[in-house]
Amino acid sequence: MPTLKLTAAIAALALAIAAPALAQAPNTLTAAEKKAGWKLLFDGKDLKGWRVYHKKDVSPEWQVQDGAIALTKGGAGDLMTVDEFGDFELSIDWKISPKGNSGVIYLVKEVEGQPNTYNTGPEMQVLDNDGHADGKFPSHRAGAIYDLVVPKEGAVKPVGQWNQAKVIVHKGHIEHWLNGVKVAESSYGDDAWRAMVAKSKFGVMPYFGRAATGHIALQDHGNQVWYRNVKIRKL
């Protein structure tokens, strides 16, 4: 008969072996998340519900690879949700290639004569801080409200690792979270926001940062990037 200590050790080992199987599968929702109103924007299988900005379909450079949305090479255009969203909490994992640059752009409007998603929507920067030239500019580093708010340092993971990010837009306020840390925040749409925009590269863009609702876009900056666990809930 095994001793109590040996029995306990065997039980602990069995739990350790089983633990990975109990982890939540990528691109799925738990019962609690469903109850809280979360909705998947990507199921890990196809790009239904997405299209390229100013196009009706998805460019072939945007693909699904190993359960992730992958930009395989530049020239695809920004991938954008078909639906628009107002106040929301967006949760998304991203992984960038060495020397890579991308971004999650939100509150995007398709305006005639505006060729880029960033002509209208603010951006959460996705970047290899150490390898890309943009890393030299504090307001261009990973997690930033791009060119507007400098992110808190130390939250981003090394190139090639997955980062868990959140964007919250609620009642005239924006928050960016990276790996459980709030890295940037700002008011949105008020005088302070407009003054900050006026001093940035977006000051010459008449439609930037004005919309209360819009699409969510994944930026094609010419570098390989991967996204998964893309989910949203309305606030």
C-alpha positions in Angstrom: 0.0 0.0 0.0 1.4 3.4 -0.9 2.0 5.8 2.0 -0.1 9.0 2.3 2.9 11.1 1.2 3.4 8.9 -1.9 -0.3 9.0 -2.7 -0.3 12.8 -2.5 2.8 13.1 -4.7 1.2 10.9 -7.3 -2.0 13.0 -7.2 0.0 16.2 -7.6 1.9 14.8 -10.6 -1.3 13.7 -12.2 -2.7 17.3 -11.9 0.5 18.7 -13.3 0.2 16.5 -16.3 -3.4 17.3 -16.8 -3.0 21.1 -16.3 -2.1 22.0 -20.0 -5.2 20.2 -21.2 -7.3 22.4 -18.8 -6.0 25.6 -20.2 -8.4 27.6 -22.4 -7.9 26.9 -26.1 -6.9 29.9 -28.3 -9.7 31.7 -30.1 -12.5 30.5 -27.8 -14.7 32.0 -25.2 -15.3 30.6 -21.7 -18.8 30.3 -20.3 -18.0 33.3 -18.1 -16.8 35.4 -21.1 -20.0 34.6 -23.0 -22.1 35.6 -20.0 -20.2 38.9 -19.8 -21.0 39.7 -23.4 -17.7 38.9 -25.1 -17.8 38.1 -28.8 -15.1 36.4 -30.9 -13.9 38.5 -33.9 -11.7 35.6 -35.1 -12.4 31.9 -34.7 -8.9 30.7 -35.6 -10.1 29.1 -38.8 -11.0 31.7 -41.4 -11.3 35.5 -41.9 -15.1 35.7 -42.0 -16.1 39.1 -40.7 -13.0 40.8 -42.0 -12.1 42.7 -45.2 -9.4 45.0 -46.4 -9.9 48.8 -45.9 -11.5 50.3 -49.0 -12.0 46.8 -50.5 -14.8 44.2 -50.4 -12.6 41.2 -49.6 -9.4 40.0 -48.0 -6.0 40.2 -49.8 -4.1 36.9 -50.1 -1.2 38.2 -48.0 -3.5 38.1 -45.0 -3.8 34.4 -44.1 -4.7 32.1 -41.2 -1.6 30.3 -39.9 -1.6 28.0 -36.9 -4.7 29.6 -35.4 -3.5 33.2 -35.9 -4.2 36.0 -38.4 -0.9 36.4 -40.2 0.4 39.1 -42.5 2.8 37.1 -44.7 4.2 40.1 -46.6 3.4 43.7 -47.2 1.2 45.2 -49.9 -2.0 43.7 -48.5 -3.6 46.8 -47.1 -5.0 47.0 -43.5 -7.3 44.2 -42.5 -10.5 45.6 -41.0 -13.6 44.3 -39.3 -16.8 44.4 -41.4 -18.7 45.6 -38.3 -18.3 48.9 -36.5 -18.1 49.3 -32.7 -18.7 52.2 -30.3 -17.7 52.0 -26.6 -16.0 48.6 -26.2 -13.3 46.5 -24.6 -11.1 44.8 -27.2 -8.8 41.9 -26.2 -6.1 40.8 -28.7 -2.8 38.9 -28.7 -0.1 40.0 -31.0 3.4 38.8 -32.0 5.7 40.8 -34.1 8.6 39.8 -36.4 12.2 41.0 -35.8 12.4 44.7 -36.8 8.7 44.6 -37.4 6.0 47.3 -37.1 2.2 47.0 -37.1 -0.7 48.4 -35.1 -4.3 47.9 -33.9 -6.3 50.9 -35.2 -9.8 51.5 -33.9 -12.7 53.9 -34.5 -11.8 53.7 -38.2 -14.1 55.3 -40.7 -14.0 54.7 -44.5 -13.9 58.2 -45.8 -13.5 58.9 -49.5 -10.1 60.4 -50.2 -8.6 59.1 -47.0 -6.3 56.2 -48.1 -5.3 54.9 -44.7 -7.1 53.6 -41.6 -4.9 55.9 -39.4 -6.4 58.9 -41.2 -9.4 58.5 -39.0 -8.6 56.1 -36.1 -6.2 56.1 -33.2 -3.6 53.3 -33.0 -2.2 51.0 -30.4 1.4 50.6 -31.6 2.7 47.1 -32.3 6.5 47.2 -32.6 9.8 45.5 -32.1 11.0 48.4 -29.8 14.7 47.4 -30.1 14.9 46.5 -33.7 12.7 49.0 -35.5 13.7 52.7 -36.0 10.4 53.8 -34.5 11.5 52.5 -31.2 13.8 55.5 -30.8 10.7 57.7 -30.5 8.9 57.3 -27.1 5.4 57.9 -28.4 6.0 55.3 -31.2 6.9 52.4 -28.9 4.8 49.3 -28.3 1.5 50.0 -26.5 1.6 53.8 -27.2 -1.5 55.7 -28.4 0.6 56.3 -31.4 2.3 59.7 -31.7 0.1 61.0 -28.9 0.8 59.2 -25.6 4.1 57.6 -24.5 3.6 54.1 -23.1 4.8 52.9 -19.7 8.0 50.9 -20.2 8.7 47.3 -19.2 5.4 45.7 -20.1 6.2 44.4 -23.6 7.6 40.9 -24.2 10.6 40.1 -26.5 10.2 39.7 -30.2 8.7 36.4 -31.2 6.6 36.1 -28.0 2.9 36.7 -27.7 1.7 39.9 -26.0 -1.8 40.1 -24.6 -3.2 43.6 -25.3 -6.4 45.4 -24.4 -8.0 48.6 -25.8 -10.8 50.2 -23.9 -12.9 53.0 -25.3 -15.6 54.2 -22.8 -17.4 57.4 -22.2 -14.8 59.7 -23.8 -11.8 57.8 -22.3 -9.2 55.5 -24.0 -6.9 53.0 -22.2 -4.2 50.7 -23.6 -3.2 47.6 -21.6 -0.2 45.3 -22.4 0.3 42.0 -20.5 -1.8 43.1 -17.6 -0.3 46.6 -17.3 -2.1 49.8 -18.2 0.5 51.5 -20.4 -1.3 54.5 -21.9 -4.5 56.4 -21.4 -6.2 59.6 -22.6 -9.4 61.5 -22.7 -11.1 61.2 -26.2 -13.0 63.8 -28.1 -12.7 66.7 -25.7 -10.7 69.9 -25.8 -7.6 68.2 -24.3 -7.7 65.5 -26.9 -8.1 68.0 -29.8 -5.2 70.1 -28.5 -3.0 67.0 -28.2 -3.9 65.9 -31.8 -3.2 69.3 -33.1 0.4 69.0 -31.9 0.9 65.6 -33.5 1.4 64.3 -37.0 -2.4 63.9 -37.1 -3.1 67.6 -36.8 -3.3 67.9 -40.6 -5.8 65.1 -40.9 -9.3 66.6 -40.7 -11.1 63.3 -39.8 -8.7 61.9 -37.3 -10.0 61.0 -33.8 -13.5 62.4 -34.3 -15.7 59.3 -34.6 -17.6 57.7 -31.8 -18.0 54.4 -33.6 -15.9 52.7 -36.2 -14.1 49.6 -37.5 -11.1 47.9 -35.9 -8.1 47.4 -38.2 -4.8 45.4 -38.2 -2.1 47.4 -39.9 -0.1 46.3 -42.9 3.2 48.1 -42.3 5.1 45.8 -44.6 6.3 43.4 -41.9 5.2 40.0 -40.8 2.9 40.1 -37.8 0.5 37.7 -36.1 -2.8 38.2 -34.1 -5.0 35.8 -32.2 -7.6 35.7 -29.4 -9.4 38.7 -30.9 -12.5 39.3 -28.9 -14.7 42.3 -28.0 -17.5 43.3 -25.7 -19.6 46.3 -25.8 -19.5 48.7 -22.9 
